[in-house]
Amino acid sequence: MRSLDTNVLARFFVDDPDDPQAAKQRPAAAAALAQRSFVSVTVLLELEWVLRGFYELPARDTSRVLRALASIEHIAMEDRDGVMTALDGLDKGLDFADALHLARSSRATSFATFDQRLAKRAKSLSLAPPVELLR
């Protein structure tokens, strides 16, 4: 089993007609995803950033892409349950990175941050672990 990187996943899921390199690389990306592969959480975090930041996809579309990837049976995803929890957070308005940090902190008694927006949103959603706003 091989591990896939962000660029392979982005080429598979995004048809970028303005990038001539994308058209050349897309068939290889499709072939890679047709094989049993592994996707790490760090690659997913970067993929979300590329979809949102570079391609300017709305959160709902980014969530659909990541959920589609998670639904491919022969793709092993690191901490699939945590990723799905984070995607639920994304769907409820959290930043994906913040939602992923929270989902992967399930053993902690709290999640400390200076991010007021995260603390407010997490409290309104009653997320666990509770977010502690440091001052």
N, C-alpha and C positions, 0 to 999 in steps of 0.2 A: 504494500500500500504506500502510495506517495502522498506527501503533503502539498496542498495547493497554496499559492500565494495570492495576494490581493489582485494583482494585475490579471491573472488568469480568470479569476471570478468576475472582475469588472468587464473583461472582454466578452465573457460568456453572456452576461446579463444586460449589457448596454450596447446598443447598436449606435455607434458614433460615426455618422456619415462625414463629419468634418475632419476625421483623423484617418488618413490613408493607411497607417500602420494597423489600425483596428481591424480593417477589412482583411488584412493579411493574417492577423493573429487569431481572429475569431474561430476559424475552423479548428485550429490546434487547441483552443480553449474548450470547444465543444467536445473534442476527442478526449481531452483530459478529464472532463466531468462525466464522461460516459464510463470511466473506469472507477474502480473502488479507490476512494481517496479520503484523506483526512484534512479537516479545516480547523485550525486553532482559534481560540478566542481572540488572540491578538490580531489575527488576519481579519476576523469578522469586525473587530473594532475599527481597523483601518479601512475595510470595505465600506462600512457605514459612512465614515468620514469622506471617502472618495465620492460615494453616491450623493451625499448631501452637499459637500463642500465644492467638489469639482464639477459634478454633473447637475448640481442644484435640484436634485429630486426632492419632492416634499416627503415629509416623514412617513405618510401613509404608503407611498410607493416604495420607500426604502424598506419599510416593514414587510411589504409584500415580497420584495426580492429576497430578504433574509429568511422569511418563512418558506419561500419556495425552495431555497437551498436546503433548509433544514428538513424539508419533506422528501428529499431524494434519498431513498432507502440505502443506497450503496455508498453514501457519503457519511463518514464518521465525523461527527462534530464534537469538539471538546466541550464538555459541560452543556450539552444540548438543553437540559432542563433549565439551567441558569440563563442560557441565551433566550429561551422562550419566555421566561419570566421578565427578562430585560426588554424583550419586544413588546410584551404586554405594557410595560412601563412607557415605552416609546409611544405606543398607541394612546396612552393616557396623557401625553404631553411632556413626559420627561425627556431629557437629553439621553440618547442611547448610552453614551459612556457612563453617565451617572446611574442610569438604571442597571447597567451591567455591574458597576462597582457595588451597588446595593445587593443585587442578586447573588453576587459571589462573596458577600460578607454575611451570609446567613448564620454563621457560627458566632458572630460578634454580638455583643449586647447593645451596641449603638454604632452609628457611623458619624464620625466627627467631620465637620466641614465649616468653611467660612462662607460658603455659597448660600446666600439668603434665599434665592429663588428655588434652589434644590430643597432646602429645609422646609420652605412654605408648601411647595408642591407635594413633597413626600408626606408631610403631616396631613394634608388634605386627602391624600389617598390611603392613609393609615398603613404605610409601607413598613416592612420589617427588614432589617433592624430599624428601630427609630433613628431618625436623623437628628443629631445634636449640633445645633448652631453654636459655633465658638465665636466669641467676641474679643 
